[in-house]
Amino acid sequence: MANPVRELLGGVGTLLRGFTLLLRRPRLFLLAALPALLTSLLFLALLVLLVMNLTDMVGWATPFADDWDPVWQGLLRGAMSVAILAGSILLMVVTFTTATLTLGGPIYDKVTELVEKELGNDPGDPDESLMAGIWRSVRQSLVIVAMSLPVTVLVFAIGFVPLAGQVIGPVIAALLGGWLLALELLTSAFDRRNLLTIRERRWYMRKRRMRVLGYAVPTYFLLAIPFVAILVFPAATAGAVFLTRELVPAPPHRSGHGKVPHAPEASDGSSPEDPGHEGPVHGGPAA
């Protein structure tokens, strides 16, 4: 069984390797930062607007506490403020990623291609038409954003737990939000391996959860910092290729779209089609 600490550090290492590789390509790095700059300006404006109106929003939502003892009133409204902020940041980071990847799709596909070729054994472009790929990516991005909504509600609810909620809420936001973030950022590298559905991505990610979280959680926190995200996003895109190569050591060979006749076996001999393993990749509706 893999050492969880080593796996976490290995995940962090994939992000750092993404930084290192792109720093050797400053022109591409700057080009890849442009879409993140545009979306950062938009989301920063939304975040500032939220913070400026947070006190009024909380007061409007809790009129019943107007006559409470100042201590209890402060605890309630402080907890609600943290819950709203943590939930909003989670939703913003996921939607920021979706918006940036949509805006700069060709650029980030180029970053992915560059890293693949730099490392050798490039799987090549996915076996689907351009329009089919665009439509699938948009549809999957909307699914991931929709998945983030119940997580946001959960984080918001946990924020009301006295004292502990102000710590647990942001931690859960980082873990679950980071996981959703990884689902988005790994898309391009998985597509090049003709693993085209969210179901497939999740199966490979679950096999090495700690490594994925080691990559995803620091990325989540960095992308939550305005303007730091501009520098982090290109590196996270490159790092996603390193991570994908560790999750899928050899690109599976397909006989057609959506079919993996010889899926790679896990260490216990199981495969994505094995119904006894955690979550099949195939069968049922695929995103």
VOGUSE-826943 format. One record per residue (C-alpha): x, y, z. Coordinates in pm, whole numbers, padded with zeros to 5 digits, always signed. Example, Ala and Ser with C-alpha at 12.3 -4.5 7.8 and 13.67 -1.06 7.14 Angstrom:
BEGIN
+01230-00450+00780/+01367-00106+00714/
//
This chain:
BEGIN
+00000+00000+00000/+00139+00341-00099/+00258+00575+00174/-00009+00849+00200/+00242+01119+00296/+00464+01027+00002/+00159+01030-00226/+00055+01376-00102/+00405+01514-00154/+00421+01349-00494/+00100+01529-00589/+00247+01862-00479/+00553+01774-00685/+00348+01748-01006/+00237+02110-00960/+00596+02224-00897/+00716+02035-01205/+00453+02220-01407/+00598+02551-01283/+00953+02442-01361/+00874+02329-01714/+00678+02641-01811/+00938+02877-01666/+01168+02742-01937/+00906+02858-02190/+00837+03216-02076/+00650+03318-02393/+00410+03027-02365/+00379+03089-01990/+00276+03451-02050/+00038+03352-02329/-00125+03092-02102/-00159+03354-01828/-00372+03588-02041/-00707+03400-02014/-00647+03361-01639/-00581+03737-01615/-00911+03824-01783/-01117+03586-01570/-00925+03692-01256/-01025+04055-01309/-01390+03954-01343/-01392+03724-01041/-01194+03968-00828/-01459+04232-00895/-01729+03985-00788/-01534+03890-00475/-01478+04254-00375/-01849+04322-00431/-01935+04025-00208/-01699+04130+00074/-01820+04492+00065/-02181+04382+00102/-02126+04079+00327/-02222+04251+00653/-02541+04389+00503/-02627+04052+00348/-02582+03870+00678/-02786+04134+00866/-03064+04109+00607/-03067+03728+00636/-03079+03726+01018/-03329+03995+01128/-03439+03766+01410/-03100+03818+01579/-03130+04198+01598/-03239+04186+01963/-03003+03909+02070/-02721+03951+02318/-02426+04107+02126/-02206+03803+02196/-02453+03550+02048/-02543+03785+01768/-02175+03822+01680/-02118+03445+01690/-02414+03374+01462/-02340+03646+01211/-01966+03578+01217/-02030+03207+01147/-02269+03296+00867/-02017+03538+00716/-01745+03269+00713/-01989+03015+00568/-02097+03248+00287/-01738+03345+00208/-01607+02985+00210/-01895+02859-00003/-01865+03150-00247/-01489+03102-00286/-01539+02730-00356/-01797+02807-00623/-01581+03085-00767/-01269+02868-00793/-01456+02592-00978/-01636+02835-01211/-01312+03034-01254/-01145+02717-01380/-01435+02643-01613/-01440+02997-01752/-01061+03012-01796/-01040+02675-01971/-01328+02776-02199/-01173+03114-02280/-00822+02982-02332/-00900+02628-02451/-00664+02623-02753/-00382+02775-02547/-00413+02519-02267/-00441+02235-02519/-00111+02364-02661/+00044+02363-02312/-00072+02004-02266/+00069+01904-02607/+00402+02072-02528/+00439+01885-02199/+00341+01553-02359/+00601+01597-02635/+00864+01714-02386/+00813+01394-02185/+00791+01169-02493/+00536+00906-02595/+00270+01168-02673/-00069+00989-02706/-00179+01246-02968/-00510+01421-03016/-00835+01251-02906/-01023+01044-03163/-01320+01277-03207/-01411+01576-03419/-01336+01929-03301/-01703+02024-03262/-01783+01703-03076/-01493+01769-02841/-01600+02129-02777/-01960+02029-02708/-01851+01746-02477/-01614+01976-02285/-01883+02241-02238/-02133+01979-02123/-01888+01822-01879/-01786+02163-01741/-02150+02244-01671/-02187+01908-01495/-01885+01981-01273/-02016+02328-01188/-02352+02169-01102/-02169+01916-00881/-02007+02205-00694/-02346+02349-00590/-02435+02082-00329/-02076+02099-00202/-02121+02475-00159/-02445+02418+00034/-02268+02160+00254/-01983+02401+00331/-02235+02676+00404/-02427+02451+00647/-02113+02330+00826/-02011+02692+00877/-02291+02726+01133/-02135+02467+01365/-02005+02678+01658/-01628+02734+01650/-01541+02405+01473/-01742+02502+01166/-01513+02794+01091/-01224+02547+01056/-01400+02239+00918/-01594+02432+00651/-01290+02573+00467/-01108+02237+00498/-01398+02049+00338/-01423+02323+00075/-01055+02273-00012/-01083+01892-00027/-01405+01865-00225/-01345+02182-00425/-00992+02067-00506/-01125+01733-00626/-01373+01903-00861/-01094+02135-00974/-00876+01835-01062/-01162+01685-01264/-01154+01998-01479/-00779+02046-01507/-00708+01684-01598/-00954+01693-01889/-00710+01776-02169/-00450+01512-02074/-00719+01247-02027/-00875+01339-02361/-00542+01274-02534/-00563+00922-02394/-00917+00884-02531/-01054+00870-02177/-01332+01108-02262/-01584+01087-01976/-01597+01220-01621/-01669+00863-01510/-01333+00747-01649/-01145+01037-01496/-01298+00970-01156/-01206+00601-01170/-00838+00668-01231/-00835+00952-00978/-00986+00731-00706/-00707+00478-00752/-00458+00736-00615/-00671+00977-00415/-00391+01113-00197/-00170+01198-00495/-00459+01375-00665/-00535+01572-00346/-00167+01660-00309/-00194+01829-00648/-00550+01960-00615/-00564+02116-00267/-00261+02349-00304/-00389+02442-00651/-00731+02519-00501/-00584+02750-00236/-00354+02926-00485/-00634+02979-00736/-00843+03133-00455/-00587+03416-00423/-00659+03696-00670/-00384+03747-00930/-00175+03461-00788/-00414+03248-00993/-00279+03413-01310/+00060+03253-01254/-00069+02929-01105/-00318+02835-01375/-00066+02769-01657/+00154+02570-01419/-00147+02372-01293/-00234+02287-01654/+00118+02160-01717/+00121+01981-01380/-00201+01803-01475/-00008+01624-01753/+00253+01497-01507/-00025+01380-01275/-00219+01210-01555/+00090+01017-01660/+00116+00885-01305/-00253+00796-01288/-00257+00636-01636/+00098+00498-01682/+00028+00371-02035/-00236+00520-02265/-00507+00253-02309/-00570+00128-02662/-00923+00168-02791/-01110+00006-03073/-01367+00286-03088/-01515+00577-02896/-01629+00499-02545/-01488+00142-02548/-01180+00020-02370/-01136-00344-02469/-00812-00384-02276/-00828-00137-01989/-00515-00126-01772/-00533-00351-01470/-00499-00218-01115/-00246-00362-00875/-00508-00608-00746/-00584-00732-01098/-00913-00547-01134/-01008-00320-01421/-01248-00028-01470/-01511-00273-01592/-01478-00492-01282/-01817-00460-01104/-01657-00558-00777/-01430-00257-00776/-01508+00095-00662/-01723+00255-00925/-01726+00123-01282/-01607+00350-01554/-01850+00223-01813/-02217+00148-01804/-02492+00394-01729/-02503+00749-01857/-02162+00896-01927/-02103+01268-01892/
//
